[in-house]
Amino acid sequence: MGGDSILLTDMHDIIENLYPNIVKVADLFEFDSVFSLSEFISSQINLDQSEEEEATVDDSNINDLAQTVVESKHYDMSNAQERIYYDYRLNKNKHIYNIGFITDESESEYHDLVNNANKFFSDFEMFRTTFKMVNKKLVQYINPISPIKIERVQVDTVENIDFKKYLKTFKLSEYPLFNLTLFESPDKKLLLFDVHHILIDGYSSTLLQEHMNAFGKNIKLDKPLHPYSKFIEFEKVFYNSPEYKEMGNYWKEKLKGFDFSNPLNRKNSDDYAYGNTSIQISSEVAEKLSEFSKGGKTTLFNIFLGAFSIALNIFTGRKDITVLTPVLNRYKPEFKNTIGVFTNLIPMRVKMNSNLLLGNFLKEVRKTTVEGIKNQFYQYNHILQDLKSSDPQFFFYMDFEDKSLKKNRKTEDIPHAVAIPKFILDLEVKNLNGIYNISASYKKSYLSEDEVESILELLIRILSNVFTNDNFRESLKSIYKTLYKLTVHHE
């Protein structure tokens, strides 16, 4: 696999336009060559016409249900929203789900910004959404259109603004669940858009920016946005399908026998105390890793996942590592043009076998990733429910963000604005102008700053010195010997 999940959805979108309702995202993994995929499509086209008509009827039923929901004042929450809602309510750190990005509005007048913001956001139900009890059931409620305010902050310069101070603590039952702040200096204006993650995910922020740009220029976009309620109704049907059951069986088998106990000792620290640190990979090393990934027929995500797993193996002593990673979870083509929160979490299990050659190890990592993405639509909380008897817990997380997610974005994320860990150690890997920035947020109740820095330094050594074409036929055992000499052992 030389692509990523964004390119995968692009490819599926093209195929769906040519051959509607024939190829599922999961099929792209099973039929991974042009020939095998074309043979599959041909066989499906020749299926009995009655089966095709039956499938069309089912789809129309879903659409009718979705339309009914759109017309109501409230509707059910999605699985992703429920997961975020309960985690947010239980978490003491109330900025854990703030998403923030900034735009340069130096050419805009304040009153024009306010007027445009009110016109723009009135068109999106998602941004009028709050969460409350209706008939003893927690639902998302669509509030009436209300005036939106933009707070003005005068600053000498926009270069050193501490954006953390301006993040809003949202109450999920109160409108709005976003906040706009305009920072004005003598020579520049920056607009901070701060929104709760329960409304949008990272991919949705890209869609939002596209529509904001088009709105300001009165440009009509080719593809209209689909209502989020349609996705919610799709979930209800999909979770009862045989395909979804098969995905659940995959995860049960994949995680069978895994040791879910915490490999780290608890420290004498507050449960909610956390720390942040970061490190960079130079553009030169990044370029070498890119060449190495192409030579090994894998992706940079797999390389970072493999390196992180090796570092955790050395640090914890565990030979069986699981790292959670976020996935798009946009099953149907129309969901690619929907603003909302879709993101799911899936566990990537990487087993360490010191007798494996580095090349074969990366093939195993690649296989894990391919199978994981193929089954990415099985919800994280359903995995936890299925494995309840094993008391499933996950402690390590990696979010890898390359260029493809934001290829159309003209906004900038706030650097480390909300770096609150959801697990014991969270890594965020971002490609910033050819340089990979690795940000770590961690819980001090289990890790010290020195320990996290040692993990990051080890990760850099692995990426810089181990993952090279010269070591492709080296065994992990010999690679470990070199690394152990350079590593401070975790006691």
N, C-alpha and C positions, 0 to 999 in steps of 0.2 A: 504494500500500500504506500503510494507516494503522495497521497492527498490527505485531506482532513475532513472533519464532519461537515464543514461549511461547503466544501467542494462536492461532497457526497450529496448534500441536499440540492445543490445546483444541478448536478447530473440527474438526480431523480426527477427534478422539476422539468427538465428538457424531455426526458423519456415519458413522463406523465402527459405532457402536451401532445406528444406524438401517438402514444398508446395509452389512453386513459384507463385507469382502474385495472391494470394488468400487473405491473411490477411494483412490489413493496420494497421499502428501503432494505429490509433484511435480505431480499433476493439478490441485491447487488454484491453481497458478500459470498453467497453461494455460487453465483454465476459470475466469476471474477475475470472473465475474458470477453472480448467483443463477440467471438464466435459462440461461446456457451450462452451468453445473454441473448443473442439474436435467436438461437435455437429455442430457448425458453419462451421468448415472446411469440414466436411462430406457433409453438405448441398451444399456448394459451389462447391465441386468436382462433384456433381451430376447435376450441372446446364447444360443446353443445350450446346453442344460442339461448336456450332456456335458462341455463345457469347464469349467463351474463345478464339476462333480464332480471332475474331474481336478485342479483347483487345490486343492480341499479335501483330496484325498489327499496332495498334496505338503506341505500345511501340517501334516497329522497326522504325516507322516514326520519333519518337523523337531521337532515336539513330543516324539515318541518318543526321538529322538536326544538332545534336551535332558534328558529325564528320566533317561536312562542315565548322562549325564555328572554330573548332580546326585548320583547315588547313589555315585559313585566318590570316592576320597580326593584325587584331583587331576584337573585338566583343563587344556586349552590356554589360553593367554593371548589376550586380545582384541588387536586391532590397536592400539587406543589404549594399552593396557598395555605392549605391546612398545615403542611409540615412547617412552613415558615411562621405561621401564626402562633402555633403552640410553642415552638422553640423561642420565639421572640418574647412571648408572655412569661416564660419561665426564666429567661436570661436576664441577669442583673445589668449587663452592659447594653443599654438601650440604643446605641448607635451601631450595633453589630450588623444591621441590615440596611444601613443608609448607603445609597448609591449616589455618587456625586460626580458631575462633570461641568466644565466651564466653557463658555464661548466668548469670543472677542466681539463686543458690541460697541466698539469705539465710534462707529459711524452712525449709531442710532441715538435718537432722542428719547429721554426717559418716558414721556407721555405716549410716544409711539410704541415703545416696548410694552407698556402696560395694556394699551388697547389691543395690540396684536396678540399678546399672551391670552387675554380674555376671549378673543375671537377663536384663537387656535384651540385652547384646551376645552372650550365648550363643545367642540366636535368629537371629543374622545370620552366615551363613558368610563373607560378605565381610570381616568384621572378625576372622576367624580365618585369613585368607589370608596366606601368604608365598610367596616365589618361589625355586624351587630346581631343580636338574637331576634328572630322573627318566628312567632308560633313555637317557641321553645327550641328553635334550631338556629345554629350559627350560619349566617349567609353573608354574601356580599351585597351591599345595598347601594343603589345608584342614586346619589343625591341630586337635588335640583341644581340648576346652574346658578352659581353664586360668584360675586366679584372676586377676582384674584389680585392680590397685592404683591408688589415687588419692593422689598426693603432696600433703601439706599444707604450705602456706607461710604463716607468720604475717607480716602487714604492718600498719603503722600506719594506712594508708589505701589504698583500691583505686584512687584517682584517678590515681596517677602510676606505675603498674606498667610496667616495661619488659618486655613479654611476649617479646621476642626472646631474652632470656636463658634462657627456660624452654622454648624450642623444642627438640625432640629430634632428634638426628641418627640417622635410621633406617638400619638395615642390612636390605635387602630380603629376606634369607633368614631373618631372626629375628623371631619373634612377641613382642609385637604390633606392628603398624605404625601404632599410634596411642598417644597418651599423655594422661592426665588429671591436671590439677593444680588443687587447690582453694586459692584465696587467701582468707585469713580476716583480716578487720580487726574492730575492736570493734563496728562497726555494719553490716557488709556482707560477703557471701561471693560470690566469682566463681569459676565453674568454667571452666577453659580446656580445650577439646577440640582437641588437635593431632593431625592425621592426615595420612598421606602421600597425595598426589594419585593415586597408582596404584590406590588403593582406591575413591575417590569423586571426583566432580566437583561444581561449585557447585550444580547442580540437585539432585543426590543429597543434598547437605547440607540442602536444604529438606525433602526427603522424610524424612530422618533425624530432623529436628527435630519434624516432625508426629507421627512414631511415638514419639518420646521423650515428648512431651507427652501423647499418648494412653495410653502405658504407665503414666505416673505417676498418671493419673486413672482407670485401668482402663476406658478408652473403647475400644470396638471400631470401627476405621475401616471405611468402606464398601468400599474397594478394597484387596484384599490385595496384598502385594508379590510381584513375579515374580522368579524366580531369575536371576542374572546369566549363568549358564551357558547359559540359553536364547538370550540375545543372541549369545554366542560361536558357538553352533551355527548361528544365523541368518546370521552373517557368512560362514561357510564356504560356504553355499549362495548367498548374495547376490553374493559376489565373483565367482562364475562365471556370473552371469545376464547376458542381453543388455542389461538396463536399466543395470547397473553399467558395462558396456563403453561404452554411450552417454555416461554421465557422464564417463568417462575421455576420450572423444573431445572432449567439450565443453572440458575443461581444456587439452587439447593445443592446440586451436584458439584458446582464449582467451589463452593465454600465448605463442603463436607470435610470434616476432620480438622478444620482450621482452629488454632488455639487463639481464642478471643480474649484471653487474659491480658492485662496491661503489662508490657515488658519493662516499664519504667517504675522506679520507686518514688513514692510520694515524698514531697519536701515540706518543710514547715513554712508554708506560705498560704496566703488567702486564695480561696478557690477561684476568685474572679480577677486576681492579679495577672497581668499579661505583659509581654515585652515584644519589641520589634527590632529587627536588624536586617541588613540587606548586603548583597554582594553582587558584583557584575562579572559577566563574561565578555571579553573584548570582541570586537567585530572580527578580528583575525581568527580567534578560536572558534567563534560562531560559524565562520566560513568553512573551517576545517571540519566541524561537526556536520555541516550541511553536506559536504562532499562525502564524508564517511557514511551518512545516512543513505545517500544515493547508491553508494557502492554496496551497502548491505541490504538494499531494497527494503528500507524501513523508513520511519519518519523521525523528526526531531522530538516529537512527543515520546515515542518509544525509547529514544536514547536518554532523555531526561528521566523517564520513569525507571528505566533500568539502572541508571546511575544513582538515583535517589534510593532505590531498593538496596543496592549494594552498600551505600553509606549507612542506611538504617540497619542492615545486617551486621556490619562491623560495629556500629555503636551499641546496638541492643543485644547482639549475640543470637538473635532469632534468625533461623534459616528459611522461615516462611513469613513473608511480608505482605501485607495488604495496604494499598494506598487508595483512598477515595479520590475520585475526580469528577468534576461536573460535566454533563453532556447536554446537548441542545434539547433533546426530547420533543422534537417537532415532527411528528409521525407523517402527517399528510402534507402535500405540497402547499395547500392554502394556508397552513399554519406558519409557513415561512413569511407570510405577509400579515401577521397578527401581532399586535402589541399586547403584551401580558407577561406573566411569569410561567415558563415552561420547564426551566432547568431541573434536571434530576441528578442524583448522585449515584455512581456505580463503583463497586469495589474492585480494584485491579490486584489480583493475587499473583505474586511473583515468588516462585520457589528457587532457592539457591542450591545449586549442585556444583560443587567445586571442581568436578571432573569435566564439566562442560567447557567447550571452547567458547571464547567470547562471542564469536559469530553465531554459534548455536544457541547461546543464552539469549541473544537479541532476537533470534527467530522465535524462541518461546515467549518472549515479551510481546513481540508482534502478534503472535497467535492469541495471546490473552487479550490484547487491545481489540483485535478484529472481532473476536467473539463477544467481548464486552459491549462494543458499539452496536453490534448486531442485536443484542438483547438489552439495549439501553432504555427501552420504554417500560421495562418492569420497574415499578416505583421503589425507591429506597426504603420507605416505611413499610412496604409490603415484604421486602427482604427481611427486615427486622422482625416482622410479625411471623413470617414463615420459620425463622430460626430462633424463635423465642425461647425454646427449651435449652438452647446453648448459650443464652445470655449474650447475644452478639453486641460487641462494642468495637468501634474503629477509632484509631488514635492519630492517624497520619493522613494528610490531604495535600493534593497538588493540583493547582489550576494553571494550565498551560495556555497562554494566549499568544498566538502568532499574528501575522499581519491580516489574515483572511477575514477575521471577525469584524474588523473595523476599516476595511478597504475603502468604504465610502464615508467614513466619519470625518467631520471637520472639527469635532470637539476634542478636548483633552481631558483625560481622567485626572483627578486630583492625586498627586503622588502620595501614596500611603495615608490618604485621608482617613480611611476607616479600616485599620489593620487589626481588627479584633479577632482572635482565633476562635473558630467553631469547634476545633479539635485540639489535641495536645500540641501538635506541630502542623501549621498550615504553610505551604509554600505557594507563592504566586510568581509564575515565570512569565515575563512580558518581553516582547521584542520591541525595543525602542530605538528606532533608526539603526538597526543592524547590531545593536548591543543588547544582550539579554540581561535584564535586571531580575535577580532572584530575591524576592522579599519574603522574610520569614516572620510569622507571628506565632507566639507560643505561650502556653500556660505556665506560669512560674511555679505552680504547685507540683510540676513534674520535671521541668527543665530550667536550668540556669542560663544566663546569657552566654557564659563561656562554653557551655555544652552545645548550645545552638550554633555558635560561631565555629566550633570545631566540626560540627556536622556539615555546615556550609563550605568550610575550607576543604573538607574531605570530598565533598561533592564536586568542587571546582577541580581538585586534583584528578578525580576520576574522569571528568569531562575533558580536561586539557591533556592528560597524559595517557589515559587508558584507552579511551574510545578513539583509536586511530587505526588506520589500515595496517600498520605494522603489527598490531596486537590481535588482529582478527582471528588468527589461528592459535593464539595463546590460551591456555586453560585458566579458568577463574582462580584455581589454586595458586598458580605462579603469580597471577596479578595480585591476589590477596597478600602474598608474602611481601611484595614491594610496598603495598599500601599500609600494611601493619607497621612497617618500620617507620613510617611517616606520621602515624596516627597516635594520638593520646587515647589509650584504652578507656572505655567507660566502665567504671567500677560498679 
